[in-house]
Amino acid sequence: MTVLSERLKTLRKKHKLTQKDIANYLGMTESGYGYYEQGRNEPSIETLQKFAVKYNVSISYLTGEEHERKKALVADHEIELTEEEFNFIKELKKHPLLFHELASDPAKKVKELIKLFRVKQLILEEDIEEYGDVK
């Protein structure tokens, strides 16, 4: 499977549509559309544009050149995040104390985290010099 075929299938299911629904939208046979999801055929640029409109995504997203942007509600504001940023926030929320601490003064807390990371690196470098490669 290609990135395109996987994304077409995922988007179709996310929108609770059947292959027949999409085939009808595109004016083609169900099996013709199925070949797109199987990665056996590649759609034309015009068909890609129709997919982009139907699913409200970019052609770059469909072809794998761009990652899906997730929307998150932060302080009553909806913002778009990359998949990586979204996953980072999701992971951070698993540690409420740390999450709220970071949120209280982000710039200051990030500087503190950078300092802690540098200290950790120095300690690990000293351990490696003294004991060899420690994991």
Number of C-alpha atoms within 10 A of each C-alpha: 11 15 14 23 22 18 17 22 17 13 18 19 12 10 10 9 12 13 18 15 14 18 16 13 12 14 10 12 13 16 12 14 23 19 14 19 23 16 16 13 13 16 16 9 10 9 12 18 15 15 22 16 12 14 14 10 15 18 18 14 16 23 17 15 12 12 15 17 16 15 14 14 9 8 7 7 9 11 12 14 16 14 14 13 13 16 13 11 14 12 11 15 13 10 10 10 11 12 16 13 11 17 11 10 10 13 10 10 15 12 11 13 12 11 12 12 12 12 12 12 12 12 12 15 15 12 14 13 11 10 9 10 10 10 6
